[in-house]
Amino acid sequence: MQQLGLSVEQARGEAILINPNQPSFLPTLTQAMLPRIVERGIATVEQIDPDTLAERIEEEHRAAGGVIVWDLAFLVAARAQPVAR
């Protein structure tokens, strides 16, 4: 951005953390997106198995024994120099 003549005003990273023993929102999100996932051929209902998804995620989270980092985003705000007229 600086090479383009912009001055970087702010840069930061943010993430949603799912801590141990905290329920995941992923099963709810998956249920809402399931028709589009299937329609676009990404996965079948059988592959996702929404009836057991929450339990499987909880088991995997317990087995990992740590925090899940979800939805990591980097945000940069820049300012353009005034254009002379």
N, C-alpha and C positions, 0 to 999 in steps of 0.2 A: 504494500500500500504506500509505503514511504517512497518507493521508486517511482510511483505514479504522481508524486507531489502532494500526497495526503499526509496530514499529521495524525498519528494515532492518538486518540484521546483516552481510550480505555481498552484493555484486553483482559479477558478472564475466561476461566473454564468452570462449568457447572455440571454436576451429575446428580442423578437421583440414586440414593443408596437404599438398598433393601437389607436391613439388619437381620441378624439371626432371630428367629421366633417372630418376625414380622411377616404377615401374610403378603403374598405377591399379588399385584393387580393384573398380572399377565393373563391368568385364566379369564378374567372379565373382559379384558381387551381383546383376547383371542376370540371369545364368543361373539363379540360385536363385529369383528372383522372376518369371521368364519365364512360367510357367504362370498365375500370378495376373494378370500384366499383360495377357496374351491373353484370359483368361477374362472380365475386366472391360471388355474392349473398348478399352483404352488405346492399344494398338499391336498390330500383327501381328508374327509371327516375321520375316516378310520385311522389314518396316520397321526392325526392330531389327538384323537380320542378325548374330546372335551370333558367327558364324564370323569376321567381319572387325571386330567391335566394338573389340577391344583395339588393333588396328593403327590404326583410325580415330581413337581417342582419343589414342594416342601421336602421330600426325601433327598433330592439332589442338593438342596440348600443345606440341610443338616449334614449330609456327607461331606460337603465342602468345608463346613465349620467356620464360615466367615461371611463377610459382607458381599452382596452382589452389587456390582456397579452397573447401573442401568441408565440409558439415555444420556450419554456424555456429550456435552455441547460446548463449543468454543465460540465466544462472542467477541467481536472486535468492532469498536466504533471509531470512525475517523472523520476528520474535517477537511474539506477542500479549501484551498486558498481562494480568496476572492478573485474574480476575473476582472481585469481592467477593461473599462469600456471606453 
